[in-house]
Amino acid sequence: MSKQGLEVIDHTVQLTHEWINELAERLDWSNHRNVFHLLRLTLTGLRDLLGHDEAAQFSAQLPILIRGVFYEGWRPSDTPLKDKHKGAFVARIDTQLAGYPEYRGEEDIRTVFKLFNGRISEGEVEDIRSALPSSIRNLWPD
């Protein structure tokens, strides 16, 4: 038990570290801050492509801290689903990670999706994938 009796906070911090550590290992990246940035960009890019109900169902399976990142700054009424093509999705992430020497573009985005495959229920992964445009769905390995 934590000193303050806030086990839920301790637990979500631990889970968040597990997700980031696992992703860092899968990516073979040494900088965990950069790993977290890639995770954040992929999550928010995904969020902006999903309907509100699907986004809520997906986020319910995320650790609380990662769920906060997913929703941070989101204003659903101000989030038009502009360009739903893979090129725009990848470019949005590429632009933010352009200076990261370890970043390998689509390969690393696919690695984030592989993390989700192992951390999110199979049914929810299938629901999310089916809600995505086919070009982006093809980035997400089975």
C-alpha angles and dihedrals in degrees: 000000000000119000092254097040092245098131092155089065093047090048096050091048089052092047092047091053089049091054093047093045092049092048091047089053093047091048094040089227122150098200110078092188089061090046089054091049091053090048091050094049093048092048095049092044089053092045091056091055097048128082115250095256093048091047090052093048092049094047092051088071095052124094109263095253093048089046087056090053089049092055099033110127093355117148105180095198089053096048108091113186092237111167114012097184129114092241093059093043092051094041091055089057095038091055092055095044099040094117096048108107094203095051115112102180119227092011091063094043088054088052090057089052089050088055089054089051089060098039104039125061115269091239093054092047089054092048092051094045091050090051092056126087110263094248091058093038087060089062089060110078121218 
